Amino acid sequence: RRRKEPSEGADDPFQVILFYKYAKIPSGKVGDLVGEQRRLCEALGLKGRVLVGDQGVNGTLSGPTSKIVRYQKGIELHLGGVLKGIQWKRSASPEGHPFADLQIK
């Protein structure tokens, strides 16, 4: 069941983003990127799933539009910009978060 956070409303509608980026993640940096992703998503109150590997990143997240935009700007700064140029797909989520939790692997 979809849930809106109590502090969010019609002024900042929810979105779902889907994304992936093939990129060579430097050896030994996958764990760093997982940690950065977890901190960023938790700070923004996003929910969904992000998978990080040595060949890139793949994710589906939901949250208020303003926080999704902040996430998009933030992820492209990680690891010196190796993830710049992500192709984003968006859809509205008028009922709030379609995901129950956050998983970063």
Secondary structure by P-SEA (a helix, b strand, c coil): cccccccccccbbbbbbbbcccccccccaaaaaaaaaaaaaaaaccbbbbbbccccccccccccaaaaaaaaaaaaacccccccccbbbbbbccccccccccccc
